[in-house]
Amino acid sequence: MRWSAVSLSAPSVTPVILDVTDQESIDKAAKIVSETVDHLDVFVNNAGILDDHDDSILDLSVDRLRRMFEINTIGPLLVTQAFVPLLRKSAAGRIINVSSGAGQLTDMGSAVPAYGISKTALNGVTGKFAASLKSVGIAVNAVDPGWVRTEMGGSEAPRSVEQGADTIVWLATQAPQSTTGLFLRDRKPIPW
Ligand SMILES: NC(=O)c1ccc[n+]([C@@H]2O[C@H](COP(=O)([O-])OP(=O)(O)OC[C@H]3O[C@@H](n4cnc5c(N)ncnc54)[C@H](OP(=O)(O)O)[C@@H]3O)[C@@H](O)[C@H]2O)c1
């Protein structure tokens, strides 16, 4: 499992191994990063899984649903908790949760139910962190990157990695700090 932290003010990158389902691993990563940088400007929760057997809610296995929640929802929650102290030390901290249109309540198709529900819940996690951190100036948003040509998205996906990452990079670097508590696609808010 790979993860890396970059402070915008620092010229170097420090890769840190992290399993988002393992609290010990999360705490170790947070300790390593806090010993490397004195603050964190941007934090992206990108890790996620999609299950090939996630076909229908009618026979959805609870074990699959639990696994999906562990990685796609609870993982980002725990990792964010661990890194908030470092983000608080930034003049303008930003947290970006990579969600999915599959979790959009206003466009709830039948496909990939466990994945979709886990992303709906991730959007809830996003809203709660946004509300809780607004008073300290940390912006928290969720992004739907669209269908992207990654290992998860496959080679048929219409979007390049650059296109998929565009809104995430924009939120990390250019969006007004007041942009918080939103679900975005193509740099624009979309309904939850
Ligand atoms: N691709 C799309 O079309 C699409 C569409 C909508 C949303 N998204 C979202 O975009 C994000 C990135 O997806 P992707 O397309 O880049 O998928 P990907 O190619 O399958 O990459 C997923 C990444 O998550 C990491 N990961 C999985 N389990 C982890 C764990 N327990 N701890 C730490 N890292 C873990 C994987 O690391 P290892 O390889 O080391 O396991 C891998 O680097 C995901 O949140 C996904 O749901 C993707």
The ligand as an ORCA input file, in Angstrom:
! r2SCAN-3c Opt
* xyz 0 1
  N     -10.610      5.005    -11.620
  C     -11.848      5.474    -11.635
  O     -12.553      5.452    -12.677
  C     -12.436      6.064    -10.381
  C     -13.720      6.621    -10.463
  C     -14.279      7.212     -9.330
  C     -13.542      7.237     -8.143
  N     -12.307      6.662     -8.102
  C     -11.594      6.708     -6.817
  O     -10.290      7.227     -7.029
  C      -9.395      6.726     -6.021
  C      -8.168      6.190     -6.689
  O      -8.560      5.088     -7.487
  P      -7.707      4.510     -8.702
  O      -8.581      4.535     -9.877
  O      -6.358      5.157     -8.746
  O      -7.621      3.011     -8.186
  P      -6.421      1.976     -8.235
  O      -5.693      2.156     -9.502
  O      -7.012      0.636     -7.944
  O      -5.527      2.466     -7.013
  C      -6.047      2.358     -5.697
  C      -4.955      2.682     -4.729
  O      -5.463      2.480     -3.405
  C      -4.453      1.812     -2.668
  N      -5.041      1.040     -1.562
  C      -5.930      0.028     -1.612
  N      -6.174     -0.447     -0.377
  C      -5.393      0.276      0.472
  C      -5.176      0.255      1.879
  N      -5.814     -0.622      2.690
  N      -4.309      1.144      2.409
  C      -3.639      2.018      1.631
  N      -3.792      2.085      0.284
  C      -4.661      1.221     -0.280
  C      -3.787      0.890     -3.676
  O      -2.514      0.524     -3.208
  P      -1.899     -0.913     -3.650
  O      -1.866     -0.915     -5.126
  O      -0.548     -0.892     -2.999
  O      -2.832     -1.921     -3.091
  C      -3.705      1.804     -4.888
  O      -2.557      2.622     -4.831
  C     -10.199      5.660     -5.252
  O     -10.663      6.188     -4.037
  C     -11.360      5.354     -6.181
  O     -12.501      4.861     -5.502
  C     -11.731      6.089     -9.180
*
